Amino acid sequence: MSTLETPLKKELGDRTANALGKAFGMESVGDLLRHYPRRYVVRGELSDIAELAELPEGEEATVLAEISAVNLRRASGRTILEVVVTDGSAKLWLTFFNQPWREKELRVGRTGMFAGKIGSFNGKRQLSHPDYQLIPDGNDVDEAVAGFAGKFLPVYPSASKLPSWKVAQCVEIVLDGLEELPEHMTKELLKDLGYPDYTRAIREIHQPTSLDAAALARERLTFDEALLLQLLLAQRRAEYRTHSAISRRILPDGLVSKLESLLPFTLTDGQREVSKEIELDMQASYPMHRLLQGEVGSGKTVVALRAMLTVVDSGGQSVLLAPTEVLAQQHYKTIVKLLGPLAEAGTLDGSTDGTQVVLLTGSMSASAKREALAKIASGDAGIVIGTHALLSTGVEFKDLGLVVVDEQHRFGVEQRDALRSKAKVPPHVLVMTATPIPRTVAMTIFGDLEISTLRQLPSGRIPISTHVVPVLEKPHFLDRAWQRIKEEVAKGHQAYIVAPRITEGESEPEGMTDQDREIAKLLDAAADAETKVPMTSVEELAPRLATGPLKGLKIAPLHGRQSIELKEATMSAFAQGEIDVLVATTVIEVGVDVPNASMMVIMDGDRFGVSQLHQLRGRVGRGNVPGLCLLVSAVAEDSLAMERLNAVAGTLDGFELSRIDLDQRSEGDVLGKAQSGVRSHLRLLKVLRDEPLIEKARTVAIGIISLDPHLEKMPELARAVQALRQEEASTYMDKG
């Protein structure tokens, strides 16, 4: 008898096990049994072969017939086994490619049942690679027919050398020798949920007795995935509350009130509401763990700065972790500007009540790093802003009280924890994202965090107009786009032009993530190869525009391969109005704030994800003039890519766009780095489709953890959750 841990080699032999390992990464029986069917084919009632001539090609048919002829031949480098069967009414041809071994059992005179899709070749009806069951001599034919017709055949994800029927054979062999499987859930919980036990669910999803039984088995196994993940997140939330933290309170006449007196604007109702949630969290005796999500331009940075100053007022330090140097520098400049004299404590022009703000990135000179590290270690720097360089072993804080992580989806849980570990007492944690997240995704990815949402934009913000420029059908529209940029510059405004890659010949856009690659595969698969055009590059486009349609304007390129000094100088010049048009890659996607920029042209818009396009266009319309974004694309108007672009042009609601974006992605891409180790755990769960199931799993998980935080009364469930926890950690370690 085998268990889920039994090696496949022991059950299936080296050759088959190696093939499964190479095709699907399988090693154990459990790996194979978690390779679930996509759908089922139902064998119909027996048909007379003569009737098949009246049925359309592609329809499923099942016949009872005797083998009358067998012929094995070679053609075009492959073997073809042709079997002729008859039921007395007519003949039917069965064809098997590269399966010469079937000749040994498909012998003339044998009777069997044959099921498959009807096809035709040279005017003859045939079944290609039919499923079949031969009836042993002397057996009851009626009994055999009853066991074959009406059976549900699983259709599995397959590979070139491992078709679905071969996978089904392997599963059948494994199931025949499988012992009773350990059950995660109690009998009471299974009864309440109305689910079969784990062993029955595994058998029913692979060898269903009915389609209803298969559906219930699939729901049970999908719920398992959701429950294990929600239990892990619920445990993490419970663990946070067992830690002691320093309560951080806003002082009546402290830095927060001084900041608000300096601000050239008043906080929105949404900002005040979210700030209150953060204030209450930071007053608790255990660490805050909160996600702040908000639309592009909703004012998350000011909310985070209030929280950071609250910690500084209590004698502690705050750190802001950003995913890129461009974003870190932008945060540094924004915060220093907002604080004014409060950011210059210890200098002649500084406020005696202020603090110092320090930037730390990997590309800084050795002397600049030493100076920054010294201020961080001494506590002189109350606010520290940086990139992954903050995670290095040489960074030491005097009293780290708050960790702010920006664009959390680009980091793993462990990276957040690595920064937390630099505090002597567990710090409060605030993570931010400008990528709106559907509720179920938030529950799945950020389920260990409380969630605050900023939907309201600051008053006076003018909506951005977005239009698609279909250059395949209307190439002259692009000429009008360049003319429109010149008109904006003539009014004293500035523009961005975004290109997907830095130089010609690159196979993918700069900064491309796994989710972007997944979308690109989708688009490439749907595109007509003859209509594909090379991606636009910054280094080719900038000089062409400068000597062509935008001649006379001050144009500068910006991309990730430039030196940090050049990037800083370019962004500074653009911010000061010394550059009219910035031709850039997605390095400007987040954090860049130039209120005078009123227009953006995104070249090859079909190469970007929906949320990424929404982020990019958020760089314009940040001042007191209307923003305009043009999405240029050479794809066909009826293509999937154009559908996505029209969706972006049709709404400014980032939450609606995030659902569209999610619909086009695989589950692993949805989870991204935030739950990297969970990817292989999710075989069935789809976070949009299974929203009710996730809600149910979350409720059940909270109930279980509230009564049994360490799952001591449910040891099998505890082992499964621990395995998921270890898988998540090992994935992070593997990434180095």
Secondary structure by P-SEA (a helix, b strand, c coil): cccccccccccccaaaaaaaaaacccccaaaaaaccccbbbbbcccccccccccccccbbbbbbbbbccccccccccbbbbbbbbbcccbbbbbbbcccccccccccccbbbbbbbbbbbcccbbbbcbbbbbbbcccccaaaaaaacccbbbbbccccccccaaaaaaaaaaaaaacccccccccaaaaaaaccccaaaaaaaaaccccaaaaaaaaaaaaaaaaaaaaaaaaaaaaaaaaccccbbbbccccaaaaaaaaccccccaaaaaaaaaaaaaaaccbbbbbbbbbcccccaaaaaaaaaaaaaaacbbbbbbbccaaaaaaaaaaaaaaaccccccccccccccbbbbbbbcccccaaaaaaaaaaaaaccccbbbbcccccccccccccccbbbbcccccccaaaaaaaaaccccbbbbbbbbcccccaaaaaaccccbbbbbbccccccbbbbbbbbbccccccaaaaaaaaaaaaaaaacbbbbbbbccccccccccccccaaaaaaaaaaaaacccccccccccaaaaaaaaaaccccccccccccccccaaaaaaaaaaaaaccccccccccccccccccccccbbbbcccccccaaaaaaaacccccccbbbbbbbbbccccccaaaaaaaaaaacccaaaaaaaaaaacccccccccccccccccccccccccaaaaaaaaaaaaaaaaaacccccccaaaaaaaaaaaaaaaaaaaaac
